[in-house]
């Protein structure tokens, strides 16, 4: 996944999951924050095609990955274009470990399904 270009200031804990998401057709991450042990882990992304969204959503459900994350549609007070938010329930090391597992699973599933 190292061929994906991410800004140099991306939180290291976000890098693998951002890279995995960016390998999905039509998905482009636009912002992320690991939460720094105090807030949920968050990645905002654009979906230029809805084809990859089921694969992202699949990896947010405990029966598939062993933990629960939120994936929701967001905008702002100015009704800016829609972004999707992938967000952990846990914070800190637990969230970082889950993000790593999700990144690995997304990479494997991408090769198999898309």
N, C-alpha and C positions, 0 to 999 in steps of 0.2 A: 503494500500500500504506500510505500514511500514516494511514489511518483506524484502523489497529490500535493499540490502547493497550498500550504497554509501560512498565514502571517506569522512572523517570528514571535510575536507576543501572545500566541495562543497558550493558555494554561497547559502545562505538560500533561496533566491528568485528562484533558479533553482531546488531546491530539489523536489518539488511536480511534476513538469513536467518530470524531469529525472526519478523519480519513476514510473510515468504513462507510459512513453515510455518503460522502462525496463520490464513492465508487458506484453508487446506485444510479441507474438511468433517471435523469430529470431532477435529482436531488442536489442542492447546493447549500452548504452551511454558510451562515452569514454572521453569526455571533455565538459565543460560548463563554461559560464561566463555570469553573469547578465548584464554586461555592465556598472555597477556602475553609472548609470544616465548620462553617456557620450557617450556610444556606444550602438549598438543594443544588445539585449539579444540573446545569441547563445548557441546551444547545438549540438555537433557533435556526430553522432552515427553510428554504424555498422549495416548492415542489412544482417544477415546470411540466411535470407529467404525473398523473395519479397512479401510474402503473406500479411504482415502487412503494407507495404508502402501505399497502397490506403487509409487506415484508417488515417495514419499520414497526407497525402496530403489533404484529405477531410477537416481536421481541420485547414487548412491554408487559406481557401477561405471565403470571407466575407458573402456570402449567407448562409453558414453553421454555422459560429461562430460570425459574426459581425465585423470581422477585417481581415486584410491580413498579412500573414507571408510568407517568402520564405522558400522553401525546395529544396535544390539542391545537386548535386553530387560534391565532391571536391577531390583533391589529392594535391601533392606538387611538387616541382621542381625535385625530385628524382623519381617521379611516384610511390609513396608509395601506398599501397592498398587504394581503394576507401572508403571514408567516406561520409556520408550524413550530411548536415548542415541545421538545423532548425533555422531560424533567424527572429527576429522581425523587423518591419519597424520602430516602435516607440522606444523610449528609456525611461528609468526611470520608474516611478510609473505606467505609462500607460502600458508599456511592461510587468511589473511584474503582473499587474492585468490580462492582456490577457493570460499570461503563466498560471496563476491559473485557468482561465476559460477553457483553452485548456486541462489542466491536469484533471480537473473534467469531461469534455466531453469525453476525451479519456478513462477514467476509466469506465464511463457509457457505452460507445459504445463497449468497449472491452467485457464487460459482455454480451451485447446483440448480437454481431456479430461474435465473434471468438470462 
